[in-house]
Amino acid sequence: MYKRIEDVPPILQQYQQKLLRERVIADADVAVESEKYERILKEGFEGKAKMEASIATWLDSPWAGFFAGKDPLTMPVTAVSESVLLHIANEFSRIPDGFNANRALQRTLRERATKISNRLADWAIGEALAFGSLLLEGVHVRLSGQDVERGTFSHRHHVLHDQEVDNKLYIPLNQLSEKQAPYTVCNSSLSEFGVLGFELGYSLTNPNALVCWEAQFGDFANGAQCIIDQFLSSGQAKWMRQSALVLLLPHGYEGMGPEHSSARLERFLQMCNDDQDYFPPLVSTFAIQQLNDCNWIVANCTTPASLFHVLRRHVLLPFRKPLVLMTPKSLLRHPDACSPLEDFTDGSQFERVIEESGAPADAPERVRRHILCSGKVYYDLAKERHERGLDAEIAISRIEQARVEIACRPIGVDRVSLTANYDLPSR
């Protein structure tokens, strides 16, 4: 084998001879290109020791002009006008004339329209408002994963199927405006590694798109762990590439068995490039600076409005970071997990911590304990608090985004850090 390999001319030499035979190039061209390439290698070798990582190092043509004129420390405005929201919501809950939709789907869309008329948004509506508003602003939105068209828990319904005409489809979010950007939503195969790798590549070549991959269940990310560990969490530090890829990971212990329970939030938190011994200065640009410095953003939203704002903020940021979203299961239809329309319009924004705003905030002197939590457990705690008659004595605040080294105001206590080692007083 070794002798046979030694007798084979190098690939470059074979290709060179092929081009010469076909008269694609001349002998002089070979010499010029060879000398040019040798010079590139030599300059690269000599400059390797003093090479510094910078944005310019990894910029390629799709990113041309992306950073121009953008202030990296300005938080974008994510609120949208009410008229735009109502237009999206109404289209999202409408069945076109002559389209034969499934009866159960008709009922779901009627219920969706009722919520909208009551100026409320559940999880599916909040997501659709985020996608739709970005599409109207010219941002291409991509969503792939197992069963994403309908939604694993039958909540999304972004692709409607005619029950009497084969292959007749209707995608409401592609019918918002003639000038909108395209919405691409497609079910993928059960190959998390392959699909997530493709979407990562897409996000690298198009910084002006919202690219989302959803695991059918959050722990299906196990099948894509190599992509997550090698190319996503360390993308900027190791590969000098920025990506705004979004992982949607249905999360929470809902009694669905050992493989369909938790997205393992802790493993994503452990891969955050956080320094537990350093607390950044609390300046006006604190929130955006934290996002700029992190390797990725991990969030566990408790309201549709939080989902709406974090998705819109993700595309409107002046830089690109991966986003890991722990999306819910039971909260998709939870009666309390709804947001009023006002939480999406002017003056609203993503709240990294949603502080207690009920009875404990009105009478802090009565508070005995302040609980910090995230995700669906908030609703479990709130229900238990009410059943025990402790609404005024227990305060509950929600952490919507990880790495919240922000100054929070616990009830009845001066401003303290959530990440510091404080034994909060009984008040």
Secondary structure, 3 states (H helix, E strand, C coil): CHHHHHHCCCHHHHHHHHHHHCCCCCHHHHHHHHHHHHHHHHHHHHHHHHCCCCHHHHCCHHHCCCCCCCCCCCCCCCCCCHHHHHHHHHHHCCCCCCCCCCHHHHHHHHHHHHHHHCCEECHHHHHHHHHHHHHHCCCEEEEEECCCCCCCCCCCCCCEECCCCCCCEECHHHCCCCCCCCEEEEECCCCHHHHHHHHHHHHHHCCCEEEEEECCCHHHHHHHHHHHHHHHCCHHHHHCCCCCCEEEEECCCCCCCCCCCCCCHHHHHHCCCCCCCCCCCCCCCHHHHHHHHCCCEEECCCCHHHHHHHHHHHHHCCCCCCEEEEECCHHHCCCCCCEEHHHCCCCCCCCCEECCCCHHHHCHHHCCEEEEECCCHHHHHHHHHHHCCCCCCEEEEEECECCCCCEECCCCCCCEECCCCCCCCCC
